[in-house]
Amino acid sequence: MSLAERKDRYEHLMRAIRAADLDAWRDNFLRDLRSFVSQPRVSKVEEASLERL
């Protein structure tokens, strides 16, 4: 592998590492968590059964 190719690969790797740092991961995770819309845990069938009690 030529020196130029090694340098190119190294630069590509370093860009990927900088883009995937812990702070960016945390920010993306928290953004996704905040945008999560939870679904009700009780289904309509279970709800109907509970209403009969």
N, C-alpha and C positions, 0 to 999 in steps of 0.2 A: 504494500500500500504506500502510495507516495506521501510525502510530507504535506502537500497541499490537501490531499484527501483526509489525512488524519486531523489536520487543523479544522477542516470543514465539519467533520464528524464531531470533533470536540466542541466546536461552537454550537452546533445543533443540540448536542447533549446539554450543554450549559444553559441554553435558552429554555429547554424543557424543564430543567431542574429549577430555574428561577421562577418559572410560571407555576410550578406545582409546590411552592413552599408552604410551610405550615400555616402561616397567616392567611394565605389565599384559600387553602383547604378549609380552615375554620370559617372564614367569611362565607364561602360557598355553602358549607354545611348548614350554618345558621340561617342563611337566606332561604335555603330549601326547606328547612324545618319550619320556619315561620310561614311559609306559603303552603304548607301541608294542610289539607282540609280533612279532618278526621271524619270517619264514617261512624254512625251510631253502632254500638256494639249489640244492641238488642234488635233482632229481626222482627218483622211484622208478625210472623207466626208466634214467636216467643211473646211478643207484646200482647197479642190476642189471648194467649194462654194465661198470661198474668192478669189480664182484665177480668177473666172469669173467676178468679180467686176472691 
